[in-house]
Amino acid sequence: MGDAVSTLLFQPPPPSKLKEHKIVWLNTKLGSKVPSFYIGYRRKGGVESCKSLSANEIRASGPDQGITILYSHANAEDLGSIYPWCKFLSKMLQVNLFAYDYTGYGMAYDEGDPSENHCYADIDAAYDYLRNELGVPAQNIVLYGRSLGSGPSCYLASKTASLPKKLPGDGPVGGVILHAPFLSVYRVVIDTGCTVYGDKFPNIDFAPMINSPVILVHGRSDQIVPFHHSERLFAALPPTCQAKPLFIDGMGHNNVHAEVRPMFVERLSEFLSQHIQPSGGYCGPRRALTKGKRSSRHTTEEEQQFGRPQIA
């Protein structure tokens, strides 16, 4: 049984199922076997294709082309529950998307108790599959971590920043999307001022070591992970990695409500277009959305620091 913090932190939902032939099983360095799925996006001759693929179909689809998002989900979710959202992201951002489950979650419910170290091993296995099994260059991979998923995403982003470039395609990941991230687990409850013994997922310590463009997405009305966590993570990033964040008025922690989804897609598409330069080109042109009109007013102190925020 894991420690008390892990027992409180990790809350796997009742397992949901996916089509078995579309699941790719990953073996982790800690001995777990975790499921994953791959959604392939292609646009050819003006026709879009966005669908989940089997292992054989993935290899035949040219996965080394275009952007691939490596998606790390939030707590109380598993692959089955996040599939519609991942399909939405793949289609609207026009990217491939690879998502995996954590040890102890979903169809990996009997693989052991979830823990911080397991989460790191799980994302390592997912990244290894993309890089070494599918041949996706590091610069084509964009990490997307939502809430709990920001932990393994920050860990991997900092790890790839220091990996030696032994082969073509090695190096830091192309970019990072942190959606409702936290400084560390303990700091969600109390500002400890530093990372203390027993704390989990110290994103604030990983942030200065990242060497990839990072966009932070956070709702100002988040009652679970306070909004200021993203402000402080932004400040901790190297200046060259600070992409304009998306801080949304009225949005909480657990969803991107329909009213702000066009703005959400537009800002992420802009981030991919401006900051991610994959080898082999994009899967397709970034989806253009009509921008809402902005009122003429003086620039606030926050806008001077971050650039004008998107407001719901």
C-alpha positions as CSV (number, residue, x, y, z in Angstrom):
1,M,0.0,0.0,0.0
2,G,1.3,3.4,-0.9
3,D,1.9,6.2,1.6
4,A,-0.9,8.2,3.1
5,V,-0.4,11.2,0.7
6,S,-0.7,9.0,-2.3
7,T,-3.8,7.3,-0.9
8,L,-5.5,10.7,-0.6
9,L,-4.0,12.1,-3.8
10,F,-4.9,9.4,-6.3
11,Q,-8.6,8.7,-6.8
12,P,-9.1,6.3,-9.7
13,P,-12.7,6.2,-11.0
14,P,-14.5,2.9,-11.7
15,P,-12.7,1.5,-14.8
16,S,-14.2,2.3,-18.1
17,K,-13.6,0.2,-21.2
18,L,-12.3,0.9,-24.7
19,K,-12.3,-1.3,-27.8
20,E,-9.6,-3.9,-27.1
21,H,-8.2,-3.9,-30.6
22,K,-7.5,-0.1,-30.4
23,I,-5.5,-0.4,-27.1
24,V,-1.7,-0.2,-27.2
25,W,-0.3,-1.8,-24.0
26,L,2.9,-0.3,-22.6
27,N,5.4,-1.9,-20.3
28,T,6.9,0.4,-17.7
29,K,10.3,0.2,-16.0
30,L,8.6,-0.5,-12.7
31,G,6.9,-3.6,-14.1
32,S,3.4,-2.2,-14.7
33,K,1.5,-2.7,-17.9
34,V,-0.7,0.3,-18.8
35,P,-3.1,0.9,-21.7
36,S,-2.9,3.8,-24.2
37,F,-4.7,4.9,-27.3
38,Y,-3.6,6.8,-30.4
39,I,-5.9,9.1,-32.4
40,G,-4.5,9.9,-35.9
41,Y,-5.3,13.1,-37.7
42,R,-4.8,13.5,-41.4
43,R,-6.0,16.0,-44.0
44,K,-5.6,14.9,-47.6
45,G,-7.3,16.3,-50.7
46,G,-9.5,18.5,-48.5
47,V,-10.8,15.5,-46.6
48,E,-10.2,15.2,-42.8
49,S,-9.6,11.9,-41.1
50,C,-9.5,11.8,-37.3
51,K,-9.9,8.3,-35.7
52,S,-8.4,5.9,-33.2
53,L,-5.9,3.4,-34.7
54,S,-4.7,0.0,-33.8
55,A,-1.0,-0.7,-33.3
56,N,-0.6,-1.8,-36.9
57,E,-2.6,1.1,-38.2
58,I,-0.5,3.5,-36.3
59,R,2.7,2.3,-37.9
60,A,1.2,2.5,-41.3
61,S,-0.1,6.0,-40.8
62,G,3.2,7.9,-40.9
63,P,3.2,8.8,-37.1
64,D,6.6,10.6,-37.5
65,Q,4.8,13.3,-39.6
66,G,3.2,16.4,-38.0
67,I,2.5,17.2,-34.3
68,T,1.7,14.5,-31.7
69,I,0.2,15.5,-28.4
70,L,1.2,13.2,-25.5
71,Y,-1.8,13.6,-23.2
72,S,-1.6,13.1,-19.4
73,H,-5.1,13.2,-17.8
74,A,-6.4,14.5,-14.6
75,N,-7.3,12.7,-11.4
76,A,-10.6,10.7,-11.2
77,E,-10.3,10.1,-15.0
78,D,-9.2,7.2,-17.2
79,L,-8.8,6.6,-20.9
80,G,-12.5,5.7,-21.5
81,S,-13.8,8.9,-19.9
82,I,-11.3,11.2,-21.6
83,Y,-11.7,9.8,-25.1
84,P,-14.3,12.3,-26.4
85,W,-12.2,15.2,-25.2
86,C,-9.1,13.8,-26.8
87,K,-11.0,13.3,-30.0
88,F,-12.1,16.9,-29.9
89,L,-8.6,18.1,-29.3
90,S,-7.2,16.0,-32.1
91,K,-9.7,17.2,-34.6
92,M,-9.8,20.9,-33.7
93,L,-6.0,21.3,-33.3
94,Q,-5.4,19.0,-36.3
95,V,-2.8,16.9,-34.5
96,N,-2.2,13.2,-33.6
97,L,-2.9,12.5,-30.0
98,F,-1.5,9.7,-27.8
99,A,-3.0,9.2,-24.3
100,Y,-2.1,6.7,-21.6
101,D,-3.4,5.6,-18.2
102,Y,-1.6,5.7,-14.9
103,T,-0.8,2.5,-13.1
104,G,-3.8,1.7,-10.9
105,Y,-6.3,3.5,-13.2
106,G,-8.7,2.2,-15.8
107,M,-7.8,-1.1,-17.3
108,A,-4.5,-1.0,-15.4
109,Y,-6.5,-1.1,-12.1
110,D,-4.9,-4.3,-11.0
111,E,-1.3,-3.4,-12.0
112,G,-0.5,-1.8,-8.6
113,D,-1.2,1.2,-6.5
114,P,-0.9,4.6,-8.2
115,S,2.1,6.7,-7.1
116,E,4.3,9.5,-8.1
117,N,7.0,7.2,-9.3
118,H,4.6,5.0,-11.2
119,C,3.3,8.2,-13.0
120,Y,6.8,9.1,-14.0
121,A,7.4,5.5,-15.2
122,D,4.1,5.5,-17.1
123,I,4.8,8.7,-19.1
124,D,8.4,7.4,-19.7
125,A,6.9,4.3,-21.3
126,A,4.5,6.4,-23.4
127,Y,7.3,8.7,-24.6
128,D,9.6,5.7,-25.3
129,Y,6.8,4.2,-27.5
130,L,6.5,7.4,-29.5
131,R,10.2,8.0,-29.9
132,N,11.6,4.5,-30.3
133,E,8.7,2.4,-31.6
134,L,7.1,4.9,-33.9
135,G,10.1,7.1,-34.6
136,V,8.4,10.4,-33.7
137,P,11.0,13.1,-33.3
138,A,11.1,14.8,-30.0
139,Q,10.4,18.2,-31.6
140,N,7.2,16.8,-33.0
141,I,5.9,15.9,-29.5
142,V,3.9,18.3,-27.4
143,L,3.2,17.3,-23.8
144,Y,-0.3,18.2,-22.5
145,G,-0.8,17.8,-18.8
146,R,-4.1,18.5,-17.1
147,S,-4.1,19.0,-13.3
148,L,-2.6,15.8,-12.0
149,G,-1.2,15.2,-15.5
150,S,0.9,18.4,-15.1
151,G,3.2,16.4,-12.8
152,P,4.4,13.8,-15.2
153,S,4.4,16.4,-18.0
154,C,6.7,18.8,-16.2
155,Y,8.9,15.9,-15.1
156,L,9.3,14.6,-18.7
157,A,9.8,18.1,-20.2
158,S,12.7,18.8,-17.8
159,K,14.1,15.3,-18.4
160,T,14.2,15.7,-22.2
161,A,15.8,19.1,-21.9
162,S,19.0,17.5,-20.6
163,L,19.0,14.3,-22.7
164,P,22.1,13.9,-24.9
165,K,21.4,14.1,-28.7
166,K,22.7,10.7,-29.7
167,L,20.4,10.3,-32.7
168,P,18.4,12.5,-35.2
169,G,15.2,13.5,-33.5
170,D,16.7,13.6,-30.0
171,G,16.4,16.7,-27.8
172,P,13.8,18.6,-25.8
173,V,10.1,18.0,-26.6
174,G,8.6,20.5,-29.1
175,G,6.3,22.1,-26.5
176,V,4.3,21.8,-23.3
177,I,0.6,22.6,-22.5
178,L,-0.1,22.8,-18.8
179,H,-3.8,23.0,-18.1
180,A,-4.8,23.9,-14.5
181,P,-1.3,22.9,-13.2
182,F,-0.1,23.1,-9.6
183,L,3.2,24.1,-8.0
184,S,3.3,20.9,-6.0
185,V,0.8,18.7,-4.2
186,Y,1.4,20.1,-0.7
187,R,1.2,23.7,-2.0
188,V,-2.4,23.1,-3.2
189,V,-3.3,22.9,0.5
190,I,-0.7,25.2,2.1
191,D,2.1,27.4,0.8
192,T,5.1,25.6,2.3
193,G,7.5,28.1,0.7
194,C,9.8,25.3,-0.5
195,T,9.5,21.7,-1.4
196,V,9.4,19.7,1.8
197,Y,10.0,16.0,2.5
198,G,7.1,13.9,1.3
199,D,5.7,16.4,-1.2
200,K,4.6,15.1,-4.6
201,F,5.0,16.4,-8.2
202,P,7.2,19.4,-7.5
203,N,6.4,21.2,-10.8
204,I,7.8,24.4,-9.5
205,D,11.2,22.7,-9.2
206,F,11.0,21.2,-12.7
207,A,9.9,24.4,-14.4
208,P,13.3,26.2,-14.5
209,M,14.9,23.2,-16.1
210,I,12.4,23.0,-19.0
211,N,13.8,24.0,-22.4
212,S,10.6,23.9,-24.5
213,P,7.9,26.5,-25.2
214,V,5.2,26.3,-22.5
215,I,1.7,27.6,-22.5
216,L,-0.3,27.7,-19.2
217,V,-4.1,27.4,-19.3
218,H,-6.0,28.2,-16.1
219,G,-9.5,29.3,-15.0
220,R,-9.5,32.3,-12.7
221,S,-12.4,30.7,-10.8
222,D,-10.6,27.4,-10.1
223,Q,-11.5,26.3,-6.6
224,I,-9.3,23.2,-6.6
225,V,-6.0,24.5,-7.8
226,P,-5.8,28.2,-7.2
227,F,-5.1,30.4,-10.2
228,H,-1.9,31.8,-8.7
229,H,-0.2,28.5,-9.1
230,S,0.0,29.1,-12.9
231,E,1.2,32.6,-12.4
232,R,4.1,31.4,-10.2
233,L,4.9,28.5,-12.6
234,F,5.0,31.0,-15.5
235,A,7.5,33.2,-13.5
236,A,9.6,30.1,-12.8
237,L,10.0,29.2,-16.5
238,P,13.1,30.3,-18.4
239,P,12.0,33.6,-20.3
240,T,12.7,31.9,-23.6
241,C,10.0,29.3,-22.8
242,Q,7.3,31.6,-21.7
243,A,4.5,31.6,-24.3
244,K,1.5,33.9,-23.7
245,P,-0.8,32.1,-21.2
246,L,-4.5,31.7,-21.4
247,F,-6.2,32.7,-18.2
248,I,-9.9,32.5,-18.4
249,D,-12.4,34.5,-16.3
250,G,-15.3,32.4,-14.9
251,M,-13.8,29.0,-15.7
252,G,-13.3,26.5,-12.9
253,H,-11.1,23.4,-12.7
254,N,-12.9,20.5,-14.2
255,N,-14.0,21.5,-17.7
256,V,-13.7,23.9,-20.6
257,H,-17.3,25.0,-21.0
258,A,-18.8,25.4,-24.4
259,E,-18.7,29.2,-24.3
260,V,-15.0,29.4,-24.2
261,R,-14.0,26.4,-26.3
262,P,-13.6,28.5,-29.6
263,M,-11.2,30.8,-27.7
264,F,-9.4,27.9,-26.1
265,V,-8.9,26.2,-29.5
266,E,-7.8,29.4,-31.1
267,R,-5.2,30.1,-28.5
268,L,-3.8,26.6,-28.5
269,S,-3.7,26.6,-32.3
270,E,-1.8,29.9,-32.2
271,F,0.6,28.4,-29.8
272,L,1.3,25.4,-32.0
273,S,1.7,27.6,-35.1
274,Q,4.0,30.1,-33.5
275,H,6.2,27.9,-31.3
276,I,6.1,24.3,-32.6
277,Q,8.2,23.5,-35.7
278,P,8.0,19.7,-36.2
279,S,10.2,18.0,-38.7
280,G,8.1,16.8,-41.7
281,G,5.7,19.7,-41.4
282,Y,2.3,19.9,-39.8
283,C,-0.5,17.3,-40.2
284,G,-2.4,20.1,-41.8
285,P,-2.9,23.9,-41.6
286,R,-3.9,25.2,-38.2
287,R,-7.6,25.7,-37.9
288,A,-8.4,29.4,-38.2
289,L,-11.1,30.8,-35.9
290,T,-12.6,34.2,-35.9
291,K,-11.3,36.3,-33.1
292,G,-13.7,38.2,-30.9
293,K,-13.4,42.0,-30.8
294,R,-11.4,43.5,-28.1
295,S,-12.4,46.7,-26.4
296,S,-10.0,49.6,-26.6
297,R,-8.6,50.3,-23.1
298,H,-5.3,50.9,-21.4
299,T,-3.0,47.9,-20.9
300,T,-3.1,46.5,-17.4
301,E,0.0,45.5,-15.4
302,E,-0.9,41.9,-16.0
303,E,-1.1,42.4,-19.7
304,Q,2.3,44.1,-19.7
305,Q,3.8,41.0,-18.0
306,F,2.0,38.2,-19.8
307,G,0.5,39.8,-23.0
308,R,-3.2,40.6,-23.2
309,P,-5.1,37.7,-21.7
310,Q,-8.0,36.0,-23.3
311,I,-11.2,36.7,-21.4
312,A,-14.3,34.6,-21.5
